[in-house]
Amino acid sequence: QVQLVESGGGLVQPGGSLRLSCAASGRTFSNYAMGWFRQAPGKEREFVARINTSGASTYYADSVKGRFTISRDNAKNTGNLQMNSLKPEDTAVYYCAARPITSIGSYYHERGYDYWGQGTQVTVSS
């Protein structure tokens, strides 16, 4: 079992940056892969990025590649999503998620994850 709490959302101008954090508690976080998803009003929840248990492997949705960076600090039980060059279309509620290494679902779909944070709002607007 693991509990996740996101923070760091807010209002930012186009071209600006935000850093989201995901604080984990419960079972050892290093045993869980982590993903970030987002959901805009009226839209389906979509995959943003994922990172494996050690942090050695990352993968990004095409829409954020080159602008967002996913990372983790297992010693601090924390995951992060650095978001640069933000665009209005990045506006959404952002969620962090975790899955044990034994999970068989897709890394790139919400159904592949067992644990979720409550979400944090990111608004990109002039």
N, C-alpha and C positions, 0 to 999 in steps of 0.2 A: 504494500500500500504506500502511496505517496500523495501528498497534498501540494498543490501548486497555487501560487498567488502572483499575478502579474502586476507590474507597476511601470510608470514612466510615460504613459500616454498623455495627450494634451493637444493643444492647438498650435500649429506651426504654419508658417508661410511656405508657399511653393518654393522648392529649392533648398529648404531647410533640412534639419536633421533632428532625429529623436533616437533615444536609446531605451528600449524596453527591457525590463528585467523580469525573470521568473524565479521566484524563491521557492525551493522545494524543501519539504520536511517529511519525515516518516522513514521509509526504507531507504537504504543507501542509493543516492541519486546516480552514482556511477554505474549502476546496474540497469539503467533505463535510457533508451534512446529518447530524443526530444524533438518535437516539431512545433512550428508556428503556423497558425491558420488565421484567416481574417474573414469577416462577413460584413458586407455593406448592406444598407437598407434595401429590402426587396430582392436581394441576391442570395445565391447559395454560398455556403461557407466554402472557401477555397484554400488550397494548400499554398504556403508561402516558402517555407524552408524546413529542412530537417538536419539533424546532426546525430552521429552515432554515439555510443557510450563513452568512447575515449576522446571524441572530438576530432579524430583524424580524418573523418569522411563527412563532407557536407554536400547538400544538394539544394538547388533553388528553382522556384518557378521562373519561367522565362520573363514574366512581367516585372520581376524584382532583381534579376541577375545583374551584377555589376553595381547595384545601388545598395543592397542589403547585405549584411554579414551576420551569420549566426555563429554563436560561440557558447562555450560552457566552461565553468570553473568548478570541477568536481569537489575540490577542497572546500569551497564555499557553498556547495549545494545550490548553485545558481546557473541559470541559463540566460542568455542575452540575445537580443536582436538589435543590431545597429542599423538604422535606416537613414540613408543619405539621399540627397537629390530628390526629396519627396515631391510627389505630384498630387493634384486634387483627387485623382482616381485611386490613390492609396488610402483615402478616407474610409475607415471601417473600424469595427471592434476587432481587436487582435487578441487571440487566445494562444497560450502555450499548452502543450500536451506532452504526455510521456507514455512510454510503452516499455515493458520488460523485454529483455533480449530474446525471450522465448516466444514472443508474439509472432503470428504468421500473416497477419493482415498487411495491407500496403502501407508503406511509409508515407504515401502521397495522398491519402484519403483519410478523412476524419474517423472512419470506421476502423482504421488500423491502430487507433490509440485508445488506451484504457482510462487515462486520468487527464483531467482538464482543469485549468484555472477558470476564474470567473469572467475574464475578459477585461481589456482596457481600451478606452476610446481614443482613436487617433483621428484628428481632423486637420486636413491640409487645405487652407483657404487664405486668400488675400484679405 
